[in-house]
Amino acid sequence: MMPPWLKEAVNASGLPFPETFPRDLALDVSLLLRVRPVPLRGLTSEKVRQWLAQRGRDVEISYRRMHGCMVAWEGKGLVFFDQNDSPDEQRFTVAHEVGHFVLDHLQPRMRALAFFGEGIQDVLDEKRAPTPEETLTSALEDVPIGVQIHLMDRGPSGAIGTGTVARSEQRADRLALEWLAPAKLAREVLRNGPEGQEEQRLGQHFGLPLAVAETYVRILRREDGRPRFSIVSFLGEEAG
């Protein structure tokens, strides 16, 4: 069963159920969300900063190499990804960063607008100062104001879902996987084949990096109530 938060995020995104795989999520978000994917070779935070500065938006980002970066403001976003990565890595990076856009920017804005009405939009876009009530509610509800920036770091293996990963990262991972490899279809792929090759089948069918496919198999087993012990799950991997 899909966790309630995940179902809400999928619905809020407005992205349709995919018809073909591997899915070209970059094309879908360009058409259906106010999000622009931006490929850059050898992605670093400095290259993102320079790209934005050349277009009149100055932001400060501490230097690092990364797989991806999401910059969002006023209900729209830019998703940067490394064009030097493999197609599977690029696909997951874009989905992960769009997941942050929906979970950490779009949905909080939607909640704020639903609670306060259209008048709160100028506050969210930094066009006026918030009232004391708006400030308190923003803090309590974790509603972002101004520009949000998220960086997808390069890990040694690219694996996701470890105990050191924050809950927001885990949710962005899970939402990305639902867009790229919906659980209903992923379970069918896992069933239709020999045991011991589930991760490879999942990765090949949906175009996922192997480390991501391995984690997704564990997530699906846990959601089905059939956990398999691993050091990752012991340390705190979370899907919901």
Phi, psi and chi 1 to 4 in degrees:
 res  aa     phi    psi   chi1   chi2   chi3   chi4
   1 MET       -  137.1  177.8 -178.3  -65.6      -
   2 MET   -72.3  128.1 -174.1 -177.4  -63.9      -
   3 PRO   -57.4  144.9  -22.1   32.5      -      -
   4 PRO   -55.0  -42.7  -26.8   35.2      -      -
   5 TRP   -62.0  -35.6   71.6  -95.5      -      -
   6 LEU   -70.7  -42.6 -179.6   58.1      -      -
   7 LYS   -61.5  -40.9 -176.9  175.8 -178.6  179.0
   8 GLU   -63.4  -42.0 -179.7 -176.3   -4.8      -
   9 ALA   -67.8  -41.6      -      -      -      -
  10 VAL   -60.4  -44.0  169.1      -      -      -
  11 ASN   -66.5  -40.6  -69.0  -23.1      -      -
  12 ALA   -65.0  -32.3      -      -      -      -
  13 SER   -68.2  -29.4   74.9      -      -      -
  14 GLY    73.9    6.7      -      -      -      -
  15 LEU   -80.0  132.3  -65.1  172.7      -      -
  16 PRO   -74.5  165.2   30.7  -36.7      -      -
  17 PHE   -64.6  132.3 -164.1   83.2      -      -
  18 PRO   -66.5  148.2   24.1  -33.3      -      -
  19 GLU  -105.4  -26.0  -63.3 -179.4   -3.4      -
  20 THR  -133.2  157.0   59.6      -      -      -
  21 PHE  -135.6  149.0  -58.5   97.6      -      -
  22 PRO   -61.1  147.0  -20.8   32.5      -      -
  23 ARG   -81.5  138.1 -178.0  179.1 -166.4  175.4
  24 ASP   -92.1   79.3 -172.2   -7.2      -      -
  25 LEU   -67.3  -31.6 -170.2   69.2      -      -
  26 ALA   -58.0  -40.4      -      -      -      -
  27 LEU   -67.2  -43.8  176.9   60.7      -      -
  28 ASP   -61.7  -45.1  -72.2  -14.6      -      -
  29 VAL   -69.8  -31.2  -59.7      -      -      -
  30 SER   -63.8  -33.8  -62.4      -      -      -
  31 LEU   -87.6  -31.3  -63.9  173.6      -      -
  32 LEU  -114.8  -16.9  -61.0  170.5      -      -
  33 LEU  -122.0  161.2  -73.9  172.4      -      -
  34 ARG   -84.4   58.0  -62.4  175.9   67.4 -166.5
  35 VAL  -130.9  134.1  174.8      -      -      -
  36 ARG  -116.0  116.5  175.4 -174.7  172.3 -173.7
  37 PRO   -73.2  136.6  -17.6   32.3      -      -
  38 VAL  -128.2  109.6 -178.9      -      -      -
  39 PRO   -83.9  134.2   28.8  -32.0      -      -
  40 LEU  -135.6  139.3  -65.1  176.0      -      -
  41 ARG   -82.9  136.1  -66.5 -166.0 -179.9  -80.8
  42 GLY    61.4   54.4      -      -      -      -
  43 LEU   -60.6  130.5 -172.6   63.8      -      -
  44 THR  -138.5  163.2   65.6      -      -      -
  45 SER   -63.7  -31.9   54.3      -      -      -
  46 GLU   -66.8  -39.0  177.6   60.7   17.0      -
  47 LYS   -64.8  -37.1  -72.0 -171.1  176.6 -177.8
  48 VAL   -64.8  -45.7  171.1      -      -      -
  49 ARG   -59.7  -43.8 -171.0 -162.8   65.6   77.1
  50 GLN   -65.7  -40.7  -69.5  176.4    1.3      -
  51 TRP   -59.9  -44.2 -168.2   96.4      -      -
  52 LEU   -68.9  -41.3  -67.8  169.4      -      -
  53 ALA   -62.3  -38.0      -      -      -      -
  54 GLN   -64.5  -17.6  -70.5  167.9    3.1      -
  55 ARG  -111.6   17.9  -69.1  155.9 -179.9   81.5
  56 GLY    85.6   14.8      -      -      -      -
  57 ARG  -123.7  110.6 -177.8  165.0  -71.7  -84.4
  58 ASP   -94.2  123.6  -67.4  -38.3      -      -
  59 VAL  -134.6  152.0  -62.9      -      -      -
  60 GLU  -102.1  124.3  -68.8  -63.4  -34.4      -
  61 ILE  -133.8  125.5  -47.6  175.6      -      -
  62 SER   -64.3  142.6   57.9      -      -      -
  63 TYR   -68.9  134.9 -178.5   83.0      -      -
  64 ARG  -169.4  156.6   67.8 -175.6   73.5  176.6
  65 ARG   -86.2  151.0  -66.5 -175.0   66.6 -118.2
  66 MET  -158.9  164.1   54.1 -163.7  176.1      -
  67 HIS   -80.4  -37.0  -77.4  -64.6      -      -
  68 GLY  -158.5  168.6      -      -      -      -
  69 CYS  -152.9  135.4  176.5      -      -      -
  70 MET  -115.3  128.4 -175.6  -84.5  -67.8      -
  71 VAL  -122.5  122.8 -178.9      -      -      -
  72 ALA  -132.6  144.1      -      -      -      -
  73 TRP  -162.9  148.4   70.3   97.7      -      -
  74 GLU    52.7   35.1  -61.2  180.0    5.5      -
  75 GLY    78.2   10.8      -      -      -      -
  76 LYS  -132.0  164.2   59.0 -166.9  177.5 -152.4
  77 GLY  -152.2  162.5      -      -      -      -
  78 LEU  -121.0  133.3  -64.4  165.6      -      -
  79 VAL  -118.1  109.3  168.6      -      -      -
  80 PHE   -91.9  140.7  -62.3   87.7      -      -
  81 PHE  -144.6  155.7   60.3   97.0      -      -
  82 ASP   -82.8  115.7 -165.9  -23.9      -      -
  83 GLN   -70.6  -13.5 -149.7  168.7    7.4      -
  84 ASN   -82.2  -14.4  -72.2  -18.3      -      -
  85 ASP   -71.5  163.1  -77.3  -16.4      -      -
  86 SER   -65.7  157.6   69.0      -      -      -
  87 PRO   -54.5  -39.3  -28.5   36.6      -      -
  88 ASP   -64.7  -42.0  -71.0   -6.7      -      -
  89 GLU   -65.0  -42.9  -71.6  -75.2   -1.7      -
  90 GLN   -60.7  -42.8  -68.3 -179.0   40.5      -
  91 ARG   -60.2  -46.4 -176.6  177.6  -61.7  108.2
  92 PHE   -70.6  -37.9 -176.9   72.7      -      -
  93 THR   -59.1  -48.4  -64.5      -      -      -
  94 VAL   -59.1  -46.1  169.1      -      -      -
  95 ALA   -63.1  -41.9      -      -      -      -
  96 HIS   -62.1  -45.9  175.6   92.5      -      -
  97 GLU   -70.4  -35.2  -63.6  -58.6  -19.6      -
  98 VAL   -65.5  -33.9  173.8      -      -      -
  99 GLY   -59.2  -42.8      -      -      -      -
 100 HIS   -64.8  -38.3  -84.1  -68.2      -      -
 101 PHE   -59.5  -45.9  173.8   79.7      -      -
 102 VAL   -70.0  -48.4  171.0      -      -      -
 103 LEU   -73.6  -40.0  -67.6  166.0      -      -
 104 ASP  -103.5  -10.9  -57.9  -27.5      -      -
 105 HIS  -125.1  -58.2 -174.5   78.5      -      -
 106 LEU   -66.7  -51.2 -177.1   61.8      -      -
 107 GLN   -64.1  -43.4  -76.2 -172.3  -75.9      -
 108 PRO   -60.7  -37.7  -26.8   36.4      -      -
 109 ARG   -62.6  -42.5  -77.6  178.4   67.0   92.0
 110 MET   -62.1  -40.6  -67.3  170.1   66.1      -
 111 ARG   -66.4  -41.3  -70.4 -165.1  -62.7  -91.0
 112 ALA   -64.8  -43.1      -      -      -      -
 113 LEU   -65.3  -37.4  -71.4  166.9      -      -
 114 ALA   -67.4  -35.3      -      -      -      -
 115 PHE   -80.2  -48.4 -175.7   84.5      -      -
 116 PHE   -95.4  -21.9  -71.4  108.8      -      -
 117 GLY    93.7  179.5      -      -      -      -
 118 GLU   -61.3  -22.3  -66.8  -63.6  -36.4      -
 119 GLY   -62.4  -20.9      -      -      -      -
 120 ILE   -78.4  -12.5 -163.9   65.3      -      -
 121 GLN   -62.0  -38.3 -174.7  161.4  -48.0      -
 122 ASP   -64.7  -30.0  -75.6  -13.6      -      -
 123 VAL   -71.0  -46.8  175.5      -      -      -
 124 LEU   -60.8  -31.7  -60.1  176.3      -      -
 125 ASP   -95.9   10.7  -61.8  -15.2      -      -
 126 GLU    60.2   37.3  -65.0 -172.6  -55.3      -
 127 LYS   -99.2  -12.2  -65.0  177.4 -179.9  176.9
 128 ARG  -153.2  160.3   72.6  168.3  174.6   86.3
 129 ALA   -78.2  146.7      -      -      -      -
 130 PRO   -75.7  152.8   29.1  -35.8      -      -
 131 THR   -74.2  165.6   65.8      -      -      -
 132 PRO   -55.7  -40.0  -28.8   36.9      -      -
 133 GLU   -64.5  -42.6  179.9 -171.1    5.9      -
 134 GLU   -65.8  -38.1  -70.1  168.1  -16.2      -
 135 THR   -63.6  -45.6  -61.3      -      -      -
 136 LEU   -63.9  -46.6  177.3   60.1      -      -
 137 THR   -64.5  -39.2  -57.8      -      -      -
 138 SER   -60.1  -42.8  175.6      -      -      -
 139 ALA   -67.3  -44.0      -      -      -      -
 140 LEU   -67.0  -38.7  -67.3  176.0      -      -
 141 GLU   -93.9   -0.1  -61.4  -64.8  -30.6      -
 142 ASP    56.9   47.4 -163.6   24.0      -      -
 143 VAL   -87.7  122.4  176.4      -      -      -
 144 PRO   -75.2  140.5   28.4  -34.1      -      -
 145 ILE  -121.2  133.7  -66.0  174.9      -      -
 146 GLY    86.7 -143.8      -      -      -      -
 147 VAL   -94.3  132.2  178.2      -      -      -
 148 GLN  -109.5  138.8  -75.1   79.0   58.2      -
 149 ILE  -130.0  131.6  -61.2  174.2      -      -
 150 HIS  -129.6  134.7  171.5  -93.3      -      -
 151 LEU  -113.7  133.1  -50.6  178.3      -      -
 152 MET   -98.1  101.2 -171.4  174.6 -178.2      -
 153 ASP   -65.4  159.9  -74.4  -26.7      -      -
 154 ARG   -91.1  115.7  -70.3 -174.1 -177.9  -83.3
 155 GLY   -92.7  171.6      -      -      -      -
 156 PRO   -65.3  -27.2   21.2  -32.1      -      -
 157 SER  -123.7  -11.2   66.6      -      -      -
 158 GLY    79.8    4.9      -      -      -      -
 159 ALA   -69.4  155.2      -      -      -      -
 160 ILE  -120.8  166.3   62.8  171.4      -      -
 161 GLY    80.4   19.2      -      -      -      -
 162 THR   -80.6  168.4   65.4      -      -      -
 163 GLY   -64.3  -20.5      -      -      -      -
 164 THR   -84.6   -5.9   58.4      -      -      -
 165 VAL   -87.0  133.8  177.5      -      -      -
 166 ALA   -66.1  160.1      -      -      -      -
 167 ARG   -59.8  -37.3 -170.8  169.5 -176.0 -123.1
 168 SER   -63.3  -34.8   64.5      -      -      -
 169 GLU   -67.2  -42.9  -64.4  -60.5  -48.8      -
 170 GLN   -63.2  -39.7  -64.7  163.4  -17.8      -
 171 ARG   -70.9  -37.2  -70.7 -161.8  167.3 -165.0
 172 ALA   -63.7  -39.2      -      -      -      -
 173 ASP   -60.4  -47.8  -72.5  -22.5      -      -
 174 ARG   -66.1  -39.9 -176.3   63.1 -175.3   87.3
 175 LEU   -66.2  -41.6  179.8   53.7      -      -
 176 ALA   -58.2  -43.4      -      -      -      -
 177 LEU   -66.3  -36.1  -72.2  166.1      -      -
 178 GLU   -65.9  -34.6 -166.4   62.3   32.6      -
 179 TRP   -71.6  -41.5  -76.8  -33.0      -      -
 180 LEU   -84.1  -33.8  -63.1  177.0      -      -
 181 ALA  -145.3   75.4      -      -      -      -
 182 PRO   -48.4  136.6  -26.2   34.8      -      -
 183 ALA   -54.2  -39.0      -      -      -      -
 184 LYS   -59.4  -44.6  179.4  179.2  178.6 -179.5
 185 LEU   -76.7  -36.0  -61.1 -176.8      -      -
 186 ALA   -62.1  -38.8      -      -      -      -
 187 ARG   -64.3  -36.2  -70.9 -176.6  173.6   96.1
 188 GLU   -64.5  -42.2  -67.8  179.1    5.5      -
 189 VAL   -62.6  -39.1  171.1      -      -      -
 190 LEU   -67.0  -36.1  -66.0  179.8      -      -
 191 ARG   -73.4  -33.0  -73.3 -165.8  -64.0  -94.1
 192 ASN   -92.4   71.4  -63.8  -30.8      -      -
 193 GLY   166.7  171.1      -      -      -      -
 194 PRO   -69.7  148.4   25.4  -34.6      -      -
 195 GLU   -66.6  151.7  -69.4 -170.1   13.3      -
 196 GLY    91.5   -7.5      -      -      -      -
 197 GLN  -123.9   17.7  -60.3  177.6   14.6      -
 198 GLU   -60.0  -44.7  -67.7   90.7  -15.0      -
 199 GLU   -63.5  -41.7  -66.7   85.9   -7.2      -
 200 GLN   -65.0  -42.4  -68.8   82.7   -6.8      -
 201 ARG   -62.9  -43.2  -73.3 -157.6  -53.8  -82.2
 202 LEU   -63.8  -45.7 -152.1   64.2      -      -
 203 GLY   -62.8  -44.2      -      -      -      -
 204 GLN   -69.2  -41.4  -69.3  171.6    4.1      -
 205 HIS   -67.9  -42.6 -173.7   84.2      -      -
 206 PHE  -102.5   -1.7  -64.1  106.0      -      -
 207 GLY    70.6   46.3      -      -      -      -
 208 LEU  -106.0  145.9  -59.4  175.3      -      -
 209 PRO   -58.7  146.2  -21.0   32.5      -      -
 210 LEU   -58.4  -42.2 -178.6   59.0      -      -
 211 ALA   -61.4  -36.3      -      -      -      -
 212 VAL   -69.8  -43.5  172.8      -      -      -
 213 ALA   -61.5  -39.4      -      -      -      -
 214 GLU   -62.1  -43.4  -69.9  171.8  -13.8      -
 215 THR   -66.6  -39.1  -61.6      -      -      -
 216 TYR   -64.3  -37.4 -162.9   22.1      -      -
 217 VAL   -59.2  -43.4  170.0      -      -      -
 218 ARG   -63.7  -41.5  -68.6 -166.6  -65.7  -90.6
 219 ILE   -62.3  -46.3  -70.5  172.1      -      -
 220 LEU   -64.7  -39.1  -66.9  174.6      -      -
 221 ARG   -63.5  -41.0  -77.2 -177.1  176.4  135.4
 222 ARG   -67.5  -42.0 -175.2  168.4   57.5 -109.1
 223 GLU   -63.2  -28.4  -70.9 -179.2   -5.8      -
 224 ASP   -85.9   -0.3  -69.7  -18.5      -      -
 225 GLY    78.2   22.3      -      -      -      -
 226 ARG  -125.6   65.7  -64.7 -175.7  -68.5  108.2
 227 PRO   -69.0  146.5   28.3  -35.3      -      -
 228 ARG  -115.5  127.9  173.7 -177.6  -69.5 -179.1
 229 PHE   -61.8  137.9  176.7   81.7      -      -
 230 SER  -153.6  157.7   72.5      -      -      -
 231 ILE   -62.3  -30.4 -169.6   63.3      -      -
 232 VAL   -66.0  -49.6  172.7      -      -      -
 233 SER   -65.7  -34.3   59.4      -      -      -
 234 PHE   -62.3  -36.1  179.4   75.2      -      -
 235 LEU   -79.7  -10.1  -71.0  173.1      -      -
 236 GLY   122.9   22.7      -      -      -      -
 237 GLU   -57.5  137.8  178.9 -174.4  -79.0      -
 238 GLU  -130.6  137.1  178.9 -160.6   79.8      -
 239 ALA  -112.0  -18.8      -      -      -      -
 240 GLY  -134.5      -      -      -      -      -
